[in-house]
Amino acid sequence: MSAHIDLRLSGGRVFLHGSGLVAADLLIKDGVLTGIVEPGTPVDATEDVDVTGQYVLPGAIDPHVHLGKDIRVPKDPDDADLETASAAAGGVTSMLVYLMSADPYGEVLEKADRVMAEHARVDYGYHFVLGTDQHLKELPAYVHDLGVSTFKFFMNFRGDEGAYLGMPGNDDGFMYDLLGLAADHQAMINPHPENIELVRRLQGRTFKDPDQPLRSWNAARPPVVEADAQQRVAYLAAATGASVYAVHTSSAAALDVVRRQRAGYPNLFVETCTHYLTLSTESPCGTYGKVNPPLRDPEDVEALWQGMADGSVDTVGSDHNARHRSFKEKDIWTATAGFPGTGVLLPLTLSEGMRRGVPLSRLVDATSTRAAKLFGLYPRKGTIRVGSDADLVVLDPEGGSVIDAQTQYSAAAYTPWQGEQIAPRIVHTLVRGTFALRDGRLTEARAGRFLPRPRSGAAALAAAYEPEEQS
């Protein structure tokens, strides 16, 4: 090959869809993969990095991230810098960030994007949380003018339930209109599925044991709360023709609902989170593990892994939340919900998945490729092929690492997985050919760029369809 390139990754075992791990060298120029060649092929490269014996995978995509100290909108430089540092250190090269406001989103996005454009270490897109009639009116412009095609709706925000986050109360009528609009504009709805009326009824009559905080929290918001809401939105999705993405699916009951509904209507997609695959009511993390929906019993963990193995679960997200640890160091009833997780999404999912014998192809799909396809980023993201962005993670599959809050970099300053040993070690993370992590250390690069997405859900899948990948 005579053309000059910027970077060659040599000697690695590269994951190629349809072939698995293949001995190949990768060639990168101007942030794009320009060649996948036999090892040792003569190439004129500015830099050649030896990755012998290591896996080279598509960079992970975290489809579920909350930024900002109040988890609504990134405002300060460290809202972007520290949390995307956590992502890059864990092999995440793109993230989708939830912006939450009762105001129209044109100005909200502009302010958030000023922070992200200057300080983000990974590429990023947005979801908008919708809850007002003005939001409904502006949805077509959000898709076609702002490049945001996924919208969250909190089914549990009834009455003043969402007031602490500045969101109004709402109802199923609003959700019905929202689903219909999404269908009309090739968008997708990401509902938070919890029946808050059931939660309120259960208050005061559930298991409460200060020595078992995670069991107590699970009892206060049991799987039926999640599954009932999931059943309702799935039915309305079918009635309106909308694509629905079930965020943070935590229980066997909720997963079974989607399986049953999907048998009659295909445009229903499932996300679970790293914590629902690796933590349970029996974990020792205490109030650091408080989240909504709650951590579930070990049987639910097993059911979700079965869903990972058989493809019922489409994606894995982190539901990353950077509130400081001081908000967690209370009892289970007054501690805030949520915790940081983008930095462990890939290595922890890979470690546990490989231990369980889940094929690497399924793990790569769940942590990268399927999200790229569902959210309108494929084939630019989520795959290693000529013409795609050079978003890559290089890891030592048996290098070993220990999860520690200090090397998670998040402003939250804690992790519920503190001290856990995992099998892989992330060596390099490249975002469009630029090292965000090199030899296990963060670089000074802040190369993250906004990712406009004109379609999501079924419309995005149709655009990404390739016959050879469906065989």
C-alpha positions, 0 to 999 in steps of 0.5 A, a space after each residue: 500500500 502506497 498511501 500515507 496514513 496517520 496511525 497503524 495498530 499492529 499485531 492485535 486480534 481485531 473483532 470483525 462482524 461475521 468473523 470474530 477475532 481476526 489477526 489484522 492490522 488497522 490503518 487510520 487516516 483523518 480519524 477514519 479507518 482506511 484499511 484492515 490489512 494482513 499483519 506485516 503488510 508494508 504501509 507508510 505510517 506516521 506512527 505504528 503502535 504495537 498491540 500484539 496479543 490484545 483485543 481491538 473492539 469497536 468503541 463502546 457506546 453508552 446510550 444512557 448518561 446523565 450529566 450535571 451536578 443536578 443530573 439535568 444539564 451539563 453546565 460546568 467544565 468538569 460536568 463534561 471533562 470528568 465524566 467523559 474522562 470516566 467514559 474514555 478510561 473505560 473504553 466508551 467512545 460515544 455517549 448519549 446524554 439526557 437533557 432535562 428541562 421544562 423549557 423549550 430545548 433550543 436554548 437548553 441544547 445550545 448552552 449544554 453544547 458549549 460545555 460539551 464541545 470544549 471539554 468532552 473527551 468522547 463523542 456525544 449526542 442527546 436525548 430530551 426529556 419531554 413533559 410540556 405541550 410546548 415540547 410536543 409542539 416543537 418535537 418535529 423541530 427537535 428531530 429535523 433541526 436539532 438532530 435529536 430523535 430520542 425522547 424520554 418520558 417519566 411515566 412516574 411523574 404524576 402530580 408533583 412527583 417530578 418537581 424536584 427535577 423541575 418537571 411537571 406532572 403528566 399522564 397517559 394522554 400526554 404519552 399517547 400523543 408523544 408516541 404518535 408524534 414520534 412515529 410520525 417523525 422517525 423518532 423513538 420514545 425512551 419511557 421510564 416505566 414505573 407505576 407511581 400509584 402502586 409505589 404510593 400504595 406500597 409505602 408503609 406496608 413493605 419490608 423495612 430492615 435498616 440492616 438490609 437497605 437494598 432489600 428494603 428499597 426493592 420491596 418499596 418499588 417491586 418488579 410489578 411496578 416496573 412491569 405494569 408500566 412497561 406493559 402499558 407503554 408497549 401496548 400504546 406503542 403498538 396502537 400508535 406505531 411508535 418505537 419504544 426503548 425500555 430504559 434500565 430494564 431491571 427485572 425478569 417481569 419487565 423483560 418478560 412483558 417486552 418479550 410477549 408484546 414484541 411477539 405481536 409488535 416488533 418495534 420494542 427494544 430493551 436496555 439493561 444496565 451494568 448494575 442490574 447485571 452485576 449487583 443485587 439486593 445481596 450486594 454489600 454496597 448499601 445505600 451507594 447502590 440505591 437506584 430507580 428501578 431498584 437493584 433486584 434479587 439474584 434471580 432477576 440478575 440471572 434472567 437478564 443474563 439469559 436475555 443478554 445471551 439470547 438477544 432479548 436484551 438489545 443494549 447495555 447502558 450505565 444510567 450514569 449519575 454524577 451526584 456527589 457521594 455525600 448525597 448517598 451517605 444517608 439511610 436508604 429512604 433519604 439517600 438520592 437514587 443513582 450512581 456513576 457507571 459509564 467507566 465500568 460499562 464495557 470492562 465489567 460487562 465483558 468480564 462477567 459475560 465472558 465468565 458466563 460464556 456469553 459469546 463475544 459477538 453478543 457482548 460487542 453487539 450489546 455494548 456497541 453495535 446495537 446501540 449504533 443501529 438503534 440510535 442512528 449512528 451506524 455504520 459510522 459508529 459501532 463497527 470496525 470497517 473501512 469508512 467507519 470512524 476510528 472509534 476503538 478500544 484496545 484491551 488485554 482480556 486477561 490483564 486484570 484490573 480493580 475498580 476504584 473510585 479514584 480511577 473512575 475519575 467521576 465527580 461523584 467520588 465513589 463507586 458501588 463496585 469499589 474493590 471489585 476485580 475484573 478480568 480485562 484491562 483497558 489499554 487504549 481508547 481512540 475517538 476518531 483516531 485520537 488517543 483519549 486513553 493511551 497505555 492506561 492513562 488519560 491524554 490531554 485530548 478533548 476531541 469529542 464532537 456532537 453527533 446529530 441523529 435524524 432518526 432512531 428506532 425502527 427507522 434507524 434500523 431500516 437505514 442500517 439494514 445489511 443483508 449479510 449481517 442478518 444471515 
